[in-house]
Amino acid sequence: DEVRVEMSESGVQLFARLEARRSLKDIEPALFPDDGGPDHGDVVELYGTEGTGKTELLYHLLCRCVLPQDAGGLEAEVAFVDTDYSLDMFRLVSILDGRLSSSAHLAGSGDSVLRSCLSRLLVLHCSSSSQLLLTLHSLETSMALRPGLALLLIDSISAFYWLDRCGGGASVTKQEELLGKCAELLGRLLRDYRITIVATCHAIRRTSCGPSSSSSSDPNRPYLCRLWQRLVTHRLLCSRQESTGDHVAHRQVFAVHCTSGKKSNRSSSFYVTDAGIMFI
């Protein structure tokens, strides 16, 4: 029997779905357990309070993707959905320039390699959950036309949590409706296009009364809708820690604890330099 393709799917989209995208299992060995980092269809959540290094960690993963292999990169394309309007392009270019300058193969290569790195980055902005949903729908076309697009970054997936709570009134179902639709669409993009997703999520302060108040007020407990939680395969808990050792004196050190659905964990720490993060 002939394989029938729905009329809504073009030949280009079908090819993009079946084309093998770049695996990101080696995106950063220092962060993930020995059994590997995020693969096709995986979702990484960077979770922590403000000032715990989430943004620098996100920039590090972005740069690891778009940098050429001679500079330790993966030469993969990235879509960056900026919901907080906080993407610092000057900082991003500074990190890329620092990594390129430190590469023996690319030192003195000029701006052409830097421009090539930036050409692998697609940036989109949105200011509400409804706009996020529309943005994700529009991304499907980009994924169909750009089979090299392997990573979707969302900073942050929790940006509209309080707006949605206010807009949903007393109904939890209404409060979570838009993010739930976004999660459903993300699940389809993961399945159909075999991308990897990394999203930041801000920790919130929660209080509750009653005998379960101690567990309910745990700042590291997931609070976004269950549809999103079911997508997450790796969770990186980010925090600040005291520096140890003379080589990191006078620097703020950040700790990261990774848990994954494979029941394997890993802890690491890093500090921030002009050329990006350095693992200890």
Contacts in CASP RR format, 6 or more apart in sequence:
PFRMAT RR
TARGET T0000
AUTHOR 0000-0000-0000
METHOD contacts of the structure
MODEL  1
DEVRVEMSESGVQLFARLEARRSLKDIEPALFPDDGGPDHGDVVELYGTE
GTGKTELLYHLLCRCVLPQDAGGLEAEVAFVDTDYSLDMFRLVSILDGRL
SSSAHLAGSGDSVLRSCLSRLLVLHCSSSSQLLLTLHSLETSMALRPGLA
LLLIDSISAFYWLDRCGGGASVTKQEELLGKCAELLGRLLRDYRITIVAT
CHAIRRTSCGPSSSSSSDPNRPYLCRLWQRLVTHRLLCSRQESTGDHVAH
RQVFAVHCTSGKKSNRSSSFYVTDAGIMFI
5 11 0 8 1.000
5 14 0 8 1.000
10 144 0 8 1.000
12 144 0 8 1.000
12 145 0 8 1.000
13 140 0 8 1.000
13 144 0 8 1.000
15 147 0 8 1.000
16 143 0 8 1.000
16 144 0 8 1.000
16 145 0 8 1.000
16 146 0 8 1.000
16 147 0 8 1.000
16 193 0 8 1.000
17 144 0 8 1.000
17 192 0 8 1.000
17 193 0 8 1.000
17 194 0 8 1.000
19 147 0 8 1.000
20 194 0 8 1.000
21 40 0 8 1.000
21 147 0 8 1.000
21 148 0 8 1.000
21 149 0 8 1.000
21 150 0 8 1.000
21 193 0 8 1.000
21 194 0 8 1.000
21 195 0 8 1.000
22 74 0 8 1.000
22 75 0 8 1.000
22 76 0 8 1.000
22 148 0 8 1.000
22 150 0 8 1.000
23 39 0 8 1.000
23 40 0 8 1.000
23 150 0 8 1.000
24 37 0 8 1.000
24 38 0 8 1.000
24 39 0 8 1.000
24 65 0 8 1.000
24 74 0 8 1.000
24 76 0 8 1.000
24 150 0 8 1.000
24 151 0 8 1.000
24 196 0 8 1.000
25 36 0 8 1.000
25 37 0 8 1.000
25 38 0 8 1.000
25 39 0 8 1.000
26 36 0 8 1.000
26 37 0 8 1.000
26 74 0 8 1.000
27 37 0 8 1.000
27 38 0 8 1.000
27 61 0 8 1.000
27 64 0 8 1.000
27 65 0 8 1.000
27 74 0 8 1.000
27 151 0 8 1.000
28 37 0 8 1.000
28 60 0 8 1.000
28 61 0 8 1.000
28 64 0 8 1.000
29 36 0 8 1.000
29 37 0 8 1.000
30 268 0 8 1.000
30 270 0 8 1.000
30 279 0 8 1.000
31 37 0 8 1.000
31 57 0 8 1.000
31 236 0 8 1.000
31 256 0 8 1.000
31 258 0 8 1.000
31 266 0 8 1.000
31 268 0 8 1.000
32 38 0 8 1.000
32 234 0 8 1.000
32 258 0 8 1.000
32 260 0 8 1.000
32 266 0 8 1.000
33 258 0 8 1.000
33 260 0 8 1.000
33 262 0 8 1.000
33 264 0 8 1.000
33 265 0 8 1.000
33 266 0 8 1.000
34 264 0 8 1.000
34 266 0 8 1.000
35 262 0 8 1.000
35 264 0 8 1.000
37 234 0 8 1.000
37 260 0 8 1.000
38 44 0 8 1.000
38 196 0 8 1.000
38 198 0 8 1.000
38 233 0 8 1.000
38 234 0 8 1.000
39 196 0 8 1.000
40 194 0 8 1.000
40 195 0 8 1.000
40 196 0 8 1.000
41 190 0 8 1.000
41 191 0 8 1.000
41 194 0 8 1.000
41 195 0 8 1.000
41 196 0 8 1.000
41 197 0 8 1.000
41 233 0 8 1.000
42 190 0 8 1.000
42 196 0 8 1.000
42 197 0 8 1.000
42 233 0 8 1.000
42 234 0 8 1.000
43 186 0 8 1.000
43 190 0 8 1.000
43 196 0 8 1.000
43 197 0 8 1.000
43 198 0 8 1.000
43 199 0 8 1.000
43 231 0 8 1.000
43 232 0 8 1.000
43 233 0 8 1.000
43 234 0 8 1.000
44 196 0 8 1.000
44 197 0 8 1.000
44 198 0 8 1.000
44 199 0 8 1.000
44 232 0 8 1.000
44 233 0 8 1.000
44 234 0 8 1.000
44 235 0 8 1.000
44 236 0 8 1.000
45 157 0 8 1.000
45 198 0 8 1.000
45 199 0 8 1.000
45 200 0 8 1.000
45 201 0 8 1.000
45 232 0 8 1.000
45 234 0 8 1.000
45 235 0 8 1.000
45 236 0 8 1.000
46 54 0 8 1.000
46 57 0 8 1.000
46 58 0 8 1.000
46 198 0 8 1.000
46 199 0 8 1.000
46 200 0 8 1.000
46 201 0 8 1.000
46 236 0 8 1.000
46 238 0 8 1.000
47 54 0 8 1.000
47 200 0 8 1.000
47 201 0 8 1.000
47 203 0 8 1.000
47 220 0 8 1.000
47 222 0 8 1.000
47 235 0 8 1.000
47 236 0 8 1.000
47 237 0 8 1.000
47 238 0 8 1.000
48 54 0 8 1.000
48 201 0 8 1.000
48 202 0 8 1.000
48 203 0 8 1.000
48 219 0 8 1.000
48 220 0 8 1.000
48 237 0 8 1.000
48 238 0 8 1.000
48 239 0 8 1.000
49 202 0 8 1.000
49 203 0 8 1.000
49 219 0 8 1.000
49 239 0 8 1.000
50 202 0 8 1.000
51 240 0 8 1.000
52 238 0 8 1.000
52 239 0 8 1.000
52 240 0 8 1.000
52 254 0 8 1.000
53 238 0 8 1.000
53 254 0 8 1.000
53 272 0 8 1.000
54 200 0 8 1.000
54 238 0 8 1.000
55 86 0 8 1.000
55 88 0 8 1.000
55 155 0 8 1.000
55 200 0 8 1.000
56 254 0 8 1.000
56 272 0 8 1.000
56 276 0 8 1.000
56 277 0 8 1.000
57 236 0 8 1.000
57 238 0 8 1.000
57 254 0 8 1.000
57 256 0 8 1.000
57 270 0 8 1.000
57 277 0 8 1.000
58 153 0 8 1.000
58 155 0 8 1.000
58 198 0 8 1.000
58 200 0 8 1.000
59 91 0 8 1.000
59 92 0 8 1.000
59 95 0 8 1.000
59 276 0 8 1.000
60 95 0 8 1.000
60 276 0 8 1.000
60 277 0 8 1.000
61 151 0 8 1.000
61 153 0 8 1.000
61 198 0 8 1.000
62 78 0 8 1.000
62 80 0 8 1.000
62 92 0 8 1.000
62 121 0 8 1.000
62 151 0 8 1.000
62 153 0 8 1.000
63 73 0 8 1.000
63 92 0 8 1.000
63 95 0 8 1.000
63 96 0 8 1.000
63 99 0 8 1.000
63 117 0 8 1.000
63 276 0 8 1.000
64 72 0 8 1.000
64 73 0 8 1.000
64 74 0 8 1.000
65 73 0 8 1.000
65 74 0 8 1.000
65 76 0 8 1.000
65 77 0 8 1.000
65 78 0 8 1.000
65 120 0 8 1.000
65 150 0 8 1.000
65 151 0 8 1.000
66 73 0 8 1.000
66 75 0 8 1.000
66 76 0 8 1.000
66 77 0 8 1.000
66 78 0 8 1.000
66 96 0 8 1.000
66 117 0 8 1.000
66 118 0 8 1.000
66 120 0 8 1.000
66 121 0 8 1.000
67 73 0 8 1.000
67 74 0 8 1.000
67 75 0 8 1.000
67 96 0 8 1.000
67 99 0 8 1.000
67 100 0 8 1.000
67 117 0 8 1.000
68 75 0 8 1.000
68 106 0 8 1.000
68 113 0 8 1.000
68 116 0 8 1.000
68 117 0 8 1.000
69 75 0 8 1.000
70 103 0 8 1.000
70 105 0 8 1.000
70 106 0 8 1.000
71 99 0 8 1.000
71 100 0 8 1.000
71 102 0 8 1.000
71 103 0 8 1.000
71 105 0 8 1.000
71 106 0 8 1.000
71 113 0 8 1.000
72 99 0 8 1.000
72 103 0 8 1.000
74 150 0 8 1.000
75 120 0 8 1.000
76 120 0 8 1.000
76 148 0 8 1.000
76 149 0 8 1.000
76 150 0 8 1.000
76 151 0 8 1.000
77 120 0 8 1.000
77 121 0 8 1.000
77 122 0 8 1.000
77 146 0 8 1.000
77 148 0 8 1.000
77 149 0 8 1.000
77 150 0 8 1.000
77 151 0 8 1.000
78 120 0 8 1.000
78 121 0 8 1.000
78 122 0 8 1.000
78 149 0 8 1.000
78 150 0 8 1.000
78 151 0 8 1.000
78 152 0 8 1.000
78 153 0 8 1.000
79 122 0 8 1.000
79 124 0 8 1.000
79 139 0 8 1.000
79 142 0 8 1.000
79 149 0 8 1.000
79 151 0 8 1.000
79 152 0 8 1.000
79 153 0 8 1.000
80 87 0 8 1.000
80 121 0 8 1.000
80 122 0 8 1.000
80 123 0 8 1.000
80 124 0 8 1.000
80 153 0 8 1.000
80 155 0 8 1.000
81 124 0 8 1.000
81 125 0 8 1.000
81 126 0 8 1.000
81 132 0 8 1.000
81 135 0 8 1.000
81 136 0 8 1.000
81 139 0 8 1.000
81 152 0 8 1.000
81 153 0 8 1.000
81 154 0 8 1.000
81 155 0 8 1.000
82 123 0 8 1.000
82 124 0 8 1.000
82 125 0 8 1.000
82 126 0 8 1.000
82 155 0 8 1.000
83 125 0 8 1.000
83 126 0 8 1.000
83 127 0 8 1.000
83 132 0 8 1.000
83 154 0 8 1.000
83 155 0 8 1.000
83 156 0 8 1.000
83 157 0 8 1.000
83 159 0 8 1.000
83 160 0 8 1.000
84 155 0 8 1.000
84 156 0 8 1.000
84 159 0 8 1.000
85 125 0 8 1.000
85 127 0 8 1.000
86 155 0 8 1.000
87 123 0 8 1.000
87 155 0 8 1.000
93 114 0 8 1.000
93 118 0 8 1.000
94 274 0 8 1.000
94 275 0 8 1.000
95 275 0 8 1.000
95 276 0 8 1.000
96 114 0 8 1.000
96 117 0 8 1.000
96 118 0 8 1.000
97 114 0 8 1.000
97 275 0 8 1.000
98 274 0 8 1.000
98 275 0 8 1.000
98 276 0 8 1.000
99 275 0 8 1.000
99 276 0 8 1.000
100 106 0 8 1.000
100 107 0 8 1.000
100 109 0 8 1.000
100 113 0 8 1.000
100 114 0 8 1.000
100 117 0 8 1.000
101 107 0 8 1.000
101 108 0 8 1.000
101 275 0 8 1.000
102 275 0 8 1.000
106 113 0 8 1.000
122 142 0 8 1.000
122 146 0 8 1.000
122 149 0 8 1.000
124 135 0 8 1.000
124 138 0 8 1.000
124 139 0 8 1.000
126 132 0 8 1.000
126 134 0 8 1.000
126 135 0 8 1.000
128 160 0 8 1.000
128 163 0 8 1.000
129 160 0 8 1.000
129 163 0 8 1.000
129 164 0 8 1.000
129 178 0 8 1.000
129 179 0 8 1.000
129 182 0 8 1.000
130 178 0 8 1.000
132 160 0 8 1.000
132 178 0 8 1.000
132 182 0 8 1.000
133 178 0 8 1.000
133 181 0 8 1.000
133 182 0 8 1.000
133 185 0 8 1.000
136 182 0 8 1.000
136 185 0 8 1.000
136 186 0 8 1.000
136 189 0 8 1.000
137 185 0 8 1.000
139 152 0 8 1.000
139 189 0 8 1.000
140 189 0 8 1.000
140 193 0 8 1.000
142 149 0 8 1.000
143 149 0 8 1.000
143 189 0 8 1.000
143 193 0 8 1.000
143 195 0 8 1.000
144 193 0 8 1.000
149 195 0 8 1.000
150 195 0 8 1.000
150 196 0 8 1.000
151 195 0 8 1.000
151 196 0 8 1.000
151 197 0 8 1.000
151 198 0 8 1.000
152 186 0 8 1.000
152 189 0 8 1.000
152 195 0 8 1.000
152 196 0 8 1.000
152 197 0 8 1.000
152 198 0 8 1.000
153 197 0 8 1.000
153 198 0 8 1.000
153 199 0 8 1.000
154 197 0 8 1.000
154 198 0 8 1.000
154 199 0 8 1.000
154 200 0 8 1.000
155 199 0 8 1.000
155 200 0 8 1.000
156 199 0 8 1.000
156 200 0 8 1.000
156 201 0 8 1.000
156 202 0 8 1.000
157 179 0 8 1.000
157 199 0 8 1.000
157 200 0 8 1.000
157 201 0 8 1.000
157 224 0 8 1.000
157 228 0 8 1.000
158 200 0 8 1.000
158 201 0 8 1.000
158 202 0 8 1.000
158 204 0 8 1.000
158 224 0 8 1.000
159 202 0 8 1.000
160 178 0 8 1.000
160 179 0 8 1.000
161 179 0 8 1.000
161 204 0 8 1.000
161 223 0 8 1.000
161 224 0 8 1.000
164 175 0 8 1.000
164 176 0 8 1.000
164 177 0 8 1.000
164 178 0 8 1.000
164 179 0 8 1.000
165 175 0 8 1.000
167 174 0 8 1.000
167 175 0 8 1.000
168 174 0 8 1.000
168 175 0 8 1.000
168 177 0 8 1.000
169 175 0 8 1.000
176 225 0 8 1.000
176 227 0 8 1.000
179 224 0 8 1.000
179 225 0 8 1.000
179 227 0 8 1.000
179 228 0 8 1.000
180 225 0 8 1.000
180 227 0 8 1.000
180 228 0 8 1.000
182 228 0 8 1.000
183 225 0 8 1.000
183 227 0 8 1.000
183 228 0 8 1.000
183 230 0 8 1.000
183 231 0 8 1.000
184 227 0 8 1.000
186 197 0 8 1.000
186 231 0 8 1.000
187 231 0 8 1.000
189 195 0 8 1.000
190 197 0 8 1.000
190 231 0 8 1.000
197 231 0 8 1.000
201 224 0 8 1.000
203 219 0 8 1.000
203 220 0 8 1.000
204 219 0 8 1.000
204 223 0 8 1.000
205 219 0 8 1.000
206 216 0 8 1.000
206 217 0 8 1.000
206 219 0 8 1.000
206 221 0 8 1.000
206 223 0 8 1.000
207 213 0 8 1.000
207 217 0 8 1.000
208 216 0 8 1.000
208 217 0 8 1.000
215 221 0 8 1.000
220 237 0 8 1.000
222 229 0 8 1.000
222 232 0 8 1.000
222 235 0 8 1.000
233 260 0 8 1.000
233 261 0 8 1.000
234 258 0 8 1.000
234 259 0 8 1.000
234 260 0 8 1.000
234 261 0 8 1.000
235 258 0 8 1.000
235 259 0 8 1.000
235 260 0 8 1.000
236 256 0 8 1.000
236 257 0 8 1.000
236 258 0 8 1.000
237 256 0 8 1.000
237 257 0 8 1.000
237 258 0 8 1.000
237 259 0 8 1.000
238 254 0 8 1.000
238 255 0 8 1.000
238 256 0 8 1.000
239 254 0 8 1.000
239 255 0 8 1.000
239 256 0 8 1.000
239 257 0 8 1.000
240 252 0 8 1.000
240 253 0 8 1.000
240 254 0 8 1.000
240 255 0 8 1.000
241 253 0 8 1.000
241 254 0 8 1.000
241 255 0 8 1.000
241 269 0 8 1.000
242 253 0 8 1.000
243 249 0 8 1.000
243 250 0 8 1.000
243 251 0 8 1.000
243 252 0 8 1.000
243 253 0 8 1.000
243 271 0 8 1.000
244 253 0 8 1.000
248 271 0 8 1.000
248 280 0 8 1.000
251 271 0 8 1.000
251 272 0 8 1.000
252 271 0 8 1.000
252 272 0 8 1.000
253 269 0 8 1.000
253 270 0 8 1.000
253 271 0 8 1.000
253 280 0 8 1.000
254 269 0 8 1.000
254 270 0 8 1.000
254 271 0 8 1.000
254 272 0 8 1.000
255 267 0 8 1.000
255 268 0 8 1.000
255 269 0 8 1.000
256 267 0 8 1.000
256 268 0 8 1.000
256 269 0 8 1.000
256 270 0 8 1.000
257 265 0 8 1.000
257 266 0 8 1.000
257 267 0 8 1.000
258 265 0 8 1.000
258 266 0 8 1.000
258 267 0 8 1.000
258 268 0 8 1.000
259 265 0 8 1.000
268 279 0 8 1.000
268 280 0 8 1.000
269 279 0 8 1.000
269 280 0 8 1.000
270 277 0 8 1.000
270 278 0 8 1.000
270 279 0 8 1.000
270 280 0 8 1.000
271 277 0 8 1.000
271 278 0 8 1.000
271 280 0 8 1.000
272 278 0 8 1.000
END
